[in-house]
Amino acid sequence: MPSPLPPNQPPSRPLQRAGVLLCAAAAVWLTAPGSTRAQYPEARISPRGVLMIDFSPSYVSYSNRFAANGDEEPLGTDFSDERAGVRLIPSMWSPEGAIGSIIGDAGYTIDAGAFRTTLDADIRRFPLNLEFGISKRFSVWASVPLVSTRMQVDFRIDSTATSDMGENLAGTSEGEGAIRSLIVDLDAGAAFVESQIAAGAYGCPGSAQCAEAQALVDRANQLVLDLEIMTGVFGAGGTNEFLPPFAPIDSSAAGKAVLAAVEDVKADLVTFGAPAIGGTVPLPPGAVDTTFINDRMLQEGRWGYGAEPLTFVKYHLKLGDAELGLRWGAVQSRSLRAVVEGKVRLPTGAVDLAENFVDLGVGDEQTDIVLGAQAVWEPGSVLALAASASYTLQLGHQLERRITPHTSPIAIAATQQTVSRNLGDVFEMGLYPTLRLSRSFVVYGSVYYYFKPKDSFELTGPYSLPDDQLQTSIEDLEFQTKMTALSFGGGIHYFADTNRDGLALPIAAGIDYRAAFQGEGGLTPKSSRLNFYLRLYWRWFGDTPTEN
């Protein structure tokens, strides 16, 4: 390998030590996530009988993502809405229709206030990578990563402007009793009028008053049905499997219209001879807030979500996805080096939890097969070009998911099912134009491309939704899971060669930074990655190799 220094003039040992200590010190103070793919591709094979130990802490962070059309948007977009409705609170879909029916507005939509959510994610990885040379051209590889993930969440509700939704008082024993009493009385009043119609009262059949009486019975029965759907309380006893979390605020336009509709039916029943009905439907006096959402709605089983709150989530160090592999030095000459490698990534890391809407997993929990190659071309003493490419075949596995698109992330527990997931295979490619500062130091830029087609899902058992919604639901899990990203970056790489520098064994270290500037897919993070690495070698057997 040509050197920019005069023959027989090695770089000073202080310079060598300074480069190693600089990278080692940085690796100590920064705790970071990433993988060996973030490193400069040296395309070297550990010599026969030599064990290489690589410590590569890395840090990935992102608070934005690339939308399906490539535009940049905040990571918390799916959890935000200026007028939060059934997209964010899906269990209000039927109650919303019931409220519209009561107030006579078929186009009515609930408004729980402005949900504003900021998410800031980071992943810190501490992989210990080992490579052992078993011959001049072959080595075995192993990686054991420890991973820590963190999601900072700022979830707020501004209900001062438009909100008409408060906590459904059916969630209290007093409120449930009042609602049930009203429904029973309305039902009894309708039954009384209907019995009178059957007995020939009100000029039945055929009179105008008889028609009014029958219309009143139909209106009272519909009101009873709508109140049961709106509140989740049944007059005959019991409640829905889960209660609607919201009801109209008593002073809102919708709340006043609900109360007026109840009073109208009560008065009309009395007009037709039914016993007087006391009480009314209890409605909340104020709007929902973050405390109710996080501490009660999401966590208490009565509301049907059975989930973790939208708050800060941090996982302590856990085992990520370990790797085992074989590397082959296809070319190891003075001006050109090329390495081909095959790895198996094991399902040792845990995925994110289905009941936690904002956490990050520490692994994919499935087996991957990775085929890759690295190459470095050094035609002269100053300029060089490195490249890397890999293809990851991601095998299927089973896991728990709540079947919903990412655009409606706050899903009820009833949607949680065991599914088979097959993540899309991943293609990655990097180019590294390089400038040699000395025989041991190089600086480089990087262009990195990432592509993954959409994931595929299948149910492993029966699903509770009607058959006509099943296919759409499975497609919801696959929605916008395709990812494409183009990143740019650079770094500094240090390598002291055994043969040229008079060391007993090589030593390598480096700093690498990369940031995504372009992407699309809907779920593609606009991430930045900082990676530090230090590689040390120990000879177990064999002699110092001669340079090719």
TILUM-76158 format. One line per field, with one value per residue (C-alpha): x negated, y, z negated. Coordinates in nm, 2 decimals, always signed. Example, Ala and Ser with C-alpha at 12.3 -4.5 7.8 and 13.67 -1.06 7.14 Angstrom:
BEGIN
X = -1.23;-1.37
Y = -0.45;-0.11
Z = -0.78;-0.71
end
This chain:
BEGIN
X = +0.00;-0.17;-0.24;-0.24;-0.55;-0.92;-1.02;-1.13;-0.98;-0.69;-0.45;-0.54;-0.41;-0.26;-0.05;+0.07;+0.15;+0.33;+0.56;+0.65;+0.71;+0.92;+1.16;+1.16;+1.23;+1.52;+1.66;+1.66;+1.85;+2.11;+2.36;+2.50;+2.69;+2.59;+2.44;+2.12;+2.27;+2.21;+1.83;+1.59;+1.56;+1.20;+1.25;+0.99;+0.98;+0.84;+0.51;+0.51;+0.50;+0.59;+0.89;+1.03;+1.24;+1.45;+1.64;+1.88;+2.12;+2.36;+2.64;+2.94;+3.20;+3.50;+3.80;+3.92;+4.01;+4.06;+4.42;+4.54;+4.48;+4.14;+4.23;+4.09;+4.33;+4.31;+4.29;+4.59;+4.82;+5.03;+5.10;+5.20;+5.52;+5.66;+6.01;+5.95;+6.22;+6.27;+5.94;+5.76;+6.04;+6.19;+6.42;+6.63;+6.73;+7.07;+7.14;+7.07;+7.34;+7.58;+7.52;+7.59;+7.91;+8.03;+7.97;+8.09;+7.76;+7.64;+7.31;+7.22;+6.86;+6.71;+6.44;+6.23;+6.00;+5.66;+5.43;+5.08;+4.80;+4.43;+4.22;+3.84;+3.68;+3.33;+3.16;+2.83;+2.64;+2.34;+2.24;+1.94;+1.81;+1.57;+1.38;+1.14;+0.91;+0.93;+0.71;+0.55;+0.88;+1.15;+1.27;+1.57;+1.78;+2.00;+2.18;+2.36;+2.53;+2.68;+2.95;+3.13;+3.42;+3.59;+3.90;+3.95;+4.33;+4.49;+4.87;+5.10;+5.47;+5.59;+5.97;+6.03;+6.14;+6.37;+6.39;+6.74;+6.63;+6.59;+6.55;+6.84;+7.00;+7.11;+6.77;+6.88;+7.13;+7.35;+7.35;+7.42;+7.71;+7.87;+7.83;+7.98;+8.28;+8.35;+8.33;+8.56;+8.82;+8.81;+8.85;+9.14;+9.31;+9.28;+9.42;+9.72;+9.81;+9.76;+10.00;+10.26;+10.23;+10.29;+10.60;+10.75;+10.68;+10.59;+10.85;+10.65;+10.64;+10.65;+10.66;+10.40;+10.35;+10.29;+10.02;+9.86;+9.86;+9.69;+9.43;+9.37;+9.31;+9.07;+8.89;+8.86;+8.73;+8.47;+8.37;+8.33;+8.11;+7.90;+7.85;+7.73;+7.48;+7.37;+7.32;+7.25;+7.52;+7.81;+8.15;+8.20;+7.88;+7.50;+7.28;+7.09;+6.78;+6.60;+6.75;+6.72;+6.47;+6.64;+6.98;+7.10;+7.02;+7.35;+7.29;+7.19;+7.42;+7.43;+7.48;+7.77;+7.93;+7.91;+8.07;+8.34;+8.42;+8.45;+8.68;+8.90;+8.96;+9.02;+9.28;+9.45;+9.48;+9.66;+9.89;+10.00;+10.07;+9.74;+9.61;+9.38;+9.01;+8.76;+8.40;+8.20;+7.88;+7.58;+7.33;+6.98;+6.93;+6.59;+6.36;+6.13;+5.76;+5.43;+5.47;+5.79;+5.65;+5.32;+5.42;+5.77;+5.89;+5.58;+5.50;+5.84;+6.00;+6.36;+6.27;+6.14;+5.79;+5.57;+5.27;+4.97;+5.00;+4.86;+4.56;+4.18;+4.06;+3.71;+3.57;+3.26;+2.99;+3.13;+2.99;+3.05;+3.04;+2.71;+2.52;+2.31;+2.13;+1.84;+1.62;+1.41;+1.13;+1.19;+0.91;+0.64;+0.38;+0.19;+0.43;+0.76;+0.93;+1.27;+1.45;+1.77;+1.96;+2.27;+2.44;+2.73;+2.91;+3.07;+3.41;+3.26;+3.39;+3.75;+4.00;+4.20;+4.51;+4.86;+5.01;+4.75;+4.82;+4.50;+4.22;+3.94;+3.82;+3.45;+3.47;+3.69;+3.74;+3.70;+3.42;+3.25;+2.99;+2.75;+2.53;+2.29;+1.97;+1.71;+1.44;+1.16;+0.97;+0.65;+0.49;+0.25;+0.12;+0.39;+0.73;+0.92;+1.28;+1.46;+1.80;+2.03;+2.35;+2.58;+2.90;+3.10;+3.35;+3.60;+3.78;+4.13;+4.23;+4.54;+4.61;+4.89;+5.02;+5.32;+5.47;+5.49;+5.31;+5.04;+5.26;+5.50;+5.25;+5.47;+5.64;+5.86;+5.75;+6.01;+5.81;+5.50;+5.43;+5.14;+5.03;+4.76;+4.53;+4.28;+4.07;+3.97;+3.62;+3.36;+3.11;+2.84;+2.55;+2.28;+2.01;+1.71;+1.49;+1.17;+0.87;+0.56;+0.41;+0.12;+0.04;+0.27;+0.54;+0.81;+1.11;+1.41;+1.75;+2.04;+2.35;+2.58;+2.90;+3.16;+3.46;+3.72;+4.04;+4.36;+4.41;+4.67;+4.91;+5.14;+5.38;+5.29;+5.65;+6.00;+6.06;+6.34;+6.42;+6.68;+6.55;+6.61;+6.36;+6.10;+5.90;+5.89;+5.77;+5.48;+5.39;+5.40;+5.10;+4.91;+5.00;+4.70;+4.44;+4.23;+3.92;+3.66;+3.39;+3.08;+2.82;+2.50;+2.22;+1.85;+1.59;+1.23;+1.07;+0.74;+0.56;+0.21;+0.09;-0.12;-0.37;-0.42;-0.42;-0.62;-0.33;-0.28;+0.08;+0.30;+0.52;+0.81;+1.05;+1.29;+1.57;+1.86;+2.16;+2.46;+2.79;+3.10;+3.17;+3.43;+3.68;+4.04;+4.27;+4.48;+4.28;+3.92;+3.74;+3.54;+3.26;+2.91;+2.65;+2.32;+2.09;+1.76;+1.55;+1.23;+1.08;+0.80;+0.63;+0.49;+0.29;+0.37;+0.14;-0.04;-0.31;-0.28;-0.17;-0.37;-0.22;-0.06
Y = +0.00;+0.33;+0.58;+0.96;+0.96;+0.90;+0.53;+0.40;+0.70;+0.59;+0.83;+0.93;+0.71;+1.01;+1.07;+0.71;+0.72;+1.05;+0.92;+0.61;+0.81;+1.07;+0.80;+0.60;+0.90;+1.00;+0.64;+0.67;+1.00;+0.93;+0.65;+0.59;+0.35;+0.23;-0.07;-0.17;-0.06;+0.30;+0.25;+0.31;-0.01;-0.11;-0.43;-0.61;-0.97;-1.04;-1.23;-1.60;-1.67;-1.30;-1.20;-0.85;-0.68;-0.39;-0.16;+0.06;+0.28;+0.48;+0.72;+0.77;+1.04;+1.18;+1.40;+1.42;+1.17;+1.16;+1.15;+0.93;+1.21;+1.29;+1.60;+1.63;+1.62;+1.60;+1.25;+1.32;+1.40;+1.08;+1.17;+1.53;+1.69;+2.04;+1.89;+1.54;+1.30;+0.93;+0.90;+0.94;+0.80;+0.52;+0.39;+0.71;+0.61;+0.47;+0.72;+1.00;+0.87;+0.83;+1.19;+1.31;+1.10;+1.25;+1.61;+1.56;+1.64;+1.35;+1.53;+1.58;+1.51;+1.51;+1.76;+1.66;+1.97;+2.02;+1.72;+1.84;+1.57;+1.61;+1.30;+1.28;+0.94;+0.82;+0.47;+0.40;+0.09;-0.06;-0.36;-0.57;-0.71;-1.00;-1.13;-1.42;-1.51;-1.88;-1.86;-1.60;-1.52;-1.64;-1.51;-1.57;-1.28;-1.23;-0.93;-0.89;-0.55;-0.39;-0.14;+0.14;+0.32;+0.64;+0.83;+1.17;+1.26;+1.60;+1.53;+1.82;+1.90;+2.25;+2.24;+2.61;+2.69;+2.43;+2.12;+1.99;+1.66;+1.58;+1.25;+1.01;+1.01;+0.65;+0.57;+0.66;+0.45;+0.75;+0.85;+0.50;+0.47;+0.80;+0.70;+0.36;+0.50;+0.75;+0.48;+0.25;+0.52;+0.63;+0.27;+0.22;+0.54;+0.42;+0.08;+0.25;+0.46;+0.15;-0.05;+0.23;+0.22;-0.15;-0.10;+0.15;+0.47;+0.80;+0.72;+0.42;+0.31;+0.57;+0.90;+1.18;+1.15;+0.78;+0.85;+1.10;+0.85;+0.59;+0.84;+0.92;+0.56;+0.53;+0.85;+0.73;+0.39;+0.55;+0.79;+0.49;+0.31;+0.63;+0.70;+0.34;+0.37;+0.72;+0.63;+0.25;+0.19;-0.05;+0.00;-0.37;-0.39;-0.41;-0.20;-0.22;-0.43;-0.10;+0.25;+0.54;+0.77;+1.09;+1.26;+1.61;+1.88;+2.00;+2.36;+2.29;+2.32;+1.94;+1.89;+2.14;+1.97;+1.63;+1.75;+1.93;+1.62;+1.42;+1.68;+1.69;+1.31;+1.31;+1.59;+1.43;+1.09;+1.27;+1.44;+1.09;+0.98;+0.81;+0.86;+1.16;+1.09;+1.26;+1.32;+1.35;+1.22;+1.34;+1.52;+1.63;+2.00;+2.04;+1.92;+1.62;+1.68;+1.50;+1.36;+1.18;+1.05;+0.92;+0.82;+0.69;+0.64;+0.46;+0.26;+0.17;-0.14;+0.01;+0.23;-0.06;+0.06;-0.13;+0.07;+0.26;+0.65;+0.88;+0.98;+0.96;+0.60;+0.48;+0.13;+0.04;-0.16;-0.47;-0.73;-0.64;-0.87;-1.07;-1.17;-1.46;-1.47;-1.56;-1.31;-1.39;-1.17;-1.21;-0.95;-0.83;-0.65;-0.32;-0.11;-0.31;-0.49;-0.66;-0.86;-1.07;-1.16;-1.35;-1.32;-1.45;-1.19;-1.37;-1.28;-1.20;-0.84;-0.75;-0.55;-0.26;-0.34;-0.35;-0.18;+0.10;+0.34;+0.54;+0.29;+0.17;-0.19;-0.30;-0.55;-0.70;-1.04;-1.23;-1.41;-1.22;-1.34;-1.07;-1.09;-0.80;-0.68;-0.41;-0.27;-0.01;+0.11;+0.30;+0.39;+0.64;+0.80;+1.07;+0.97;+0.65;+0.52;+0.28;+0.12;-0.11;-0.29;-0.54;-0.72;-0.84;-1.12;-1.07;-1.39;-1.40;-1.43;-1.39;-1.10;-0.91;-0.61;-0.38;-0.39;-0.02;+0.21;+0.42;+0.73;+0.60;+0.49;+0.49;+0.16;-0.03;-0.36;-0.55;-0.49;-0.67;-1.00;-1.24;-1.18;-1.32;-1.04;-1.05;-0.73;-0.62;-0.72;-0.44;-0.31;-0.07;+0.08;+0.33;+0.52;+0.68;+0.92;+0.93;+1.17;+1.04;+1.29;+1.06;+0.70;+0.62;+0.90;+0.94;+1.17;+1.07;+1.17;+0.93;+0.88;+0.62;+0.47;+0.26;+0.09;-0.15;-0.25;-0.27;-0.53;-0.80;-0.93;-1.23;-1.32;-1.64;-1.68;-1.54;-1.17;-1.00;-0.75;-0.83;-1.02;-0.72;-0.52;-0.79;-0.73;-0.36;-0.41;-0.62;-0.37;-0.11;-0.28;-0.26;+0.10;+0.32;+0.06;+0.10;+0.31;+0.49;+0.72;+0.90;+1.01;+1.21;+1.23;+1.17;+1.09;+1.03;+0.68;+0.58;+0.26;+0.16;-0.13;-0.42;-0.43;-0.07;+0.08;-0.17;-0.25;-0.60;-0.59;-0.34;-0.09;+0.11;+0.38;+0.63;+0.87;+0.86;+1.09;+1.05;+1.23;+1.16;+1.44;+1.28;+1.00;+0.89;+0.62;+0.77;+0.60;+0.67;+0.86;+1.17;+1.05;+1.14;+0.89;+0.93;+0.63;+0.59;+0.27;+0.13;-0.20;-0.38;-0.71;-1.00;-1.28;-1.62;-1.82;-1.79;-1.55;-1.19;-1.20;-1.04;-0.77;-0.90
Z = +0.00;+0.11;-0.17;-0.15;-0.38;-0.27;-0.28;-0.62;-0.80;-1.02;-1.17;-1.53;-1.81;-1.98;-1.68;-1.67;-2.04;-2.01;-1.74;-1.94;-2.26;-2.08;-1.95;-2.27;-2.49;-2.26;-2.29;-2.67;-2.70;-2.43;-2.47;-2.13;-1.89;-1.55;-1.39;-1.23;-0.90;-1.02;-1.02;-0.74;-0.54;-0.58;-0.39;-0.59;-0.73;-1.08;-1.03;-1.11;-1.48;-1.56;-1.76;-1.69;-1.95;-1.83;-2.06;-1.86;-2.06;-1.85;-1.89;-1.66;-1.72;-1.53;-1.60;-1.24;-0.97;-0.59;-0.48;-0.20;+0.05;-0.09;-0.29;-0.64;-0.93;-1.31;-1.45;-1.67;-1.38;-1.42;-1.78;-1.70;-1.58;-1.62;-1.67;-1.81;-1.71;-1.63;-1.44;-1.78;-2.00;-1.79;-2.06;-2.01;-1.65;-1.75;-2.03;-1.78;-1.56;-1.85;-1.96;-1.61;-1.61;-1.94;-1.84;-1.48;-1.31;-1.08;-1.02;-1.38;-1.48;-1.83;-1.92;-2.22;-2.18;-2.03;-2.09;-2.04;-2.08;-2.03;-2.01;-2.02;-1.99;-2.04;-2.03;-2.20;-2.10;-2.27;-2.05;-2.13;-1.80;-1.77;-1.47;-1.47;-1.18;-1.09;-0.78;-0.56;-0.38;-0.62;-0.96;-1.18;-1.32;-1.62;-1.76;-2.09;-2.12;-2.43;-2.33;-2.52;-2.36;-2.48;-2.36;-2.50;-2.49;-2.53;-2.51;-2.58;-2.52;-2.45;-2.52;-2.57;-2.21;-2.05;-2.27;-2.34;-2.51;-2.87;-3.07;-3.04;-3.39;-3.33;-3.45;-3.81;-4.01;-4.07;-3.71;-3.59;-3.83;-3.71;-3.35;-3.40;-3.60;-3.32;-3.05;-3.25;-3.30;-2.93;-2.83;-3.07;-2.94;-2.58;-2.68;-2.85;-2.54;-2.32;-2.54;-2.51;-2.14;-2.14;-2.36;-2.11;-2.30;-2.12;-1.86;-1.74;-1.48;-1.21;-1.39;-1.38;-1.75;-1.71;-1.45;-1.69;-1.97;-1.75;-1.64;-2.01;-2.09;-1.80;-1.91;-2.27;-2.17;-1.95;-2.23;-2.47;-2.21;-2.14;-2.51;-2.56;-2.28;-2.39;-2.75;-2.73;-3.00;-2.93;-3.10;-3.14;-3.34;-3.26;-3.05;-2.72;-2.71;-2.73;-2.80;-2.56;-2.73;-2.63;-2.65;-2.55;-2.80;-2.95;-2.85;-2.49;-2.19;-2.16;-2.54;-2.55;-2.25;-2.41;-2.73;-2.54;-2.34;-2.66;-2.81;-2.50;-2.50;-2.88;-2.84;-2.54;-2.72;-3.01;-2.76;-2.65;-3.00;-3.10;-3.46;-3.51;-3.47;-3.70;-3.64;-3.32;-3.16;-3.36;-3.14;-3.23;-3.34;-3.18;-2.90;-2.90;-2.99;-2.97;-3.32;-3.22;-2.90;-3.05;-3.40;-3.34;-2.98;-2.86;-3.18;-3.33;-3.18;-3.18;-2.88;-2.67;-2.59;-2.84;-2.74;-2.87;-2.91;-2.65;-2.86;-2.86;-2.79;-2.86;-2.85;-3.04;-2.86;-2.70;-2.47;-2.10;-1.80;-1.81;-1.49;-1.38;-1.05;-0.82;-0.63;-0.32;-0.20;+0.18;+0.26;+0.02;+0.23;+0.19;+0.39;+0.37;+0.09;+0.11;-0.16;-0.12;-0.43;-0.53;-0.87;-1.06;-1.28;-1.57;-1.73;-2.07;-2.09;-2.20;-1.98;-2.10;-2.30;-2.14;-2.44;-2.45;-2.16;-2.18;-2.29;-2.08;-2.06;-2.10;-1.82;-1.55;-1.73;-1.41;-1.22;-0.94;-0.68;-0.57;-0.26;-0.22;-0.06;-0.13;+0.10;+0.08;+0.39;+0.32;+0.65;+0.51;+0.19;+0.15;+0.29;+0.24;+0.27;+0.04;+0.09;-0.10;-0.01;-0.18;-0.13;-0.44;-0.40;-0.69;-0.78;-0.92;-1.28;-1.51;-1.75;-1.91;-1.72;-1.75;-1.41;-1.31;-1.07;-1.22;-1.15;-1.42;-1.68;-2.00;-1.94;-2.18;-2.33;-2.13;-1.81;-1.96;-1.79;-1.72;-1.36;-1.14;-1.02;-0.74;-0.73;-0.39;-0.28;-0.32;-0.06;-0.17;+0.02;-0.08;+0.11;-0.08;+0.12;-0.08;-0.13;-0.30;-0.55;-0.64;-0.63;-0.92;-0.90;-0.64;-0.62;-0.41;-0.30;-0.27;-0.06;-0.20;-0.05;-0.23;-0.08;-0.23;-0.06;-0.26;-0.53;-0.50;-0.77;-0.81;-1.09;-1.29;-1.42;-1.42;-1.44;-1.61;-1.33;-1.07;-0.76;-0.53;-0.75;-0.78;-0.46;-0.52;-0.87;-0.76;-0.50;-0.77;-0.94;-0.61;-0.54;-0.46;-0.58;-0.27;-0.35;-0.14;-0.27;-0.14;-0.39;-0.37;-0.62;-0.68;-0.93;-1.03;-1.02;-1.18;-1.11;-1.21;-1.00;-1.15;-0.87;-0.80;-1.14;-1.34;-1.58;-1.72;-1.59;-1.40;-1.58;-1.44;-1.55;-1.40;-1.42;-1.17;-1.14;-0.90;-0.86;-0.64;-0.40;-0.17;-0.21;-0.17;-0.30;-0.58;-0.86;-0.75;-1.03;-0.95;-1.17;-1.24;-1.36;-1.54;-1.57;-1.74;-1.72;-1.86;-1.73;-1.91;-1.81;-2.01;-1.86;-1.99;-1.75;-1.42;-1.30;-1.19;-0.83;-0.55;-0.33;-0.01
end
